[in-house]
Amino acid sequence: MTAFLDAAGVEATINTGIEVVRNGGTVLLVGMASPKINIELKHAIAKEIKFLTSYMYTSEMKEGLDLIAQGKIDVKKIINR
């Protein structure tokens, strides 16, 4: 997996992202459940992971979901199962 999106913002999910993203991959953090967490920093550094962050408000979240529901944004290309 080249990228991992975390919207929960908790230690367990962020560390899962560090674990599953491939070397040189990206972990995108948009959730913020706690202002401080413990992450597996040594593992992230050894894998040369990039961290990206984003902060959005609830109104933008609804707008984005509406655009997806209307078919104006195709998310099939970014969903991995």
Secondary structure as the mmCIF struct_conf table of DSSP 4:
data_model
#
loop_
_struct_conf.conf_type_id
_struct_conf.id
_struct_conf.beg_label_comp_id
_struct_conf.beg_label_asym_id
_struct_conf.beg_label_seq_id
_struct_conf.end_label_comp_id
_struct_conf.end_label_asym_id
_struct_conf.end_label_seq_id
STRN STRN1 ALA A 3 ASP A 6
BEND BEND1 ALA A 8 ALA A 8
HELX_RH_AL_P HELX_RH_AL_P1 GLU A 11 VAL A 20
BEND BEND2 VAL A 21 VAL A 21
HELX_LH_PP_P HELX_LH_PP_P1 ARG A 22 ARG A 22
TURN_TY1_P TURN_TY1_P1 ASN A 23 GLY A 24
STRN STRN2 THR A 26 LEU A 29
BEND BEND3 ALA A 33 ALA A 33
BEND BEND4 PRO A 35 PRO A 35
HELX_RH_AL_P HELX_RH_AL_P2 LEU A 41 ALA A 46
TURN_TY1_P TURN_TY1_P2 LYS A 47 GLU A 48
STRN STRN3 LYS A 50 THR A 53
HELX_RH_AL_P HELX_RH_AL_P3 THR A 58 ALA A 69
TURN_TY1_P TURN_TY1_P3 GLN A 70 GLY A 71
BEND BEND5 LYS A 72 ILE A 73
HELX_RH_3T_P HELX_RH_3T_P1 LYS A 76 ILE A 78
#
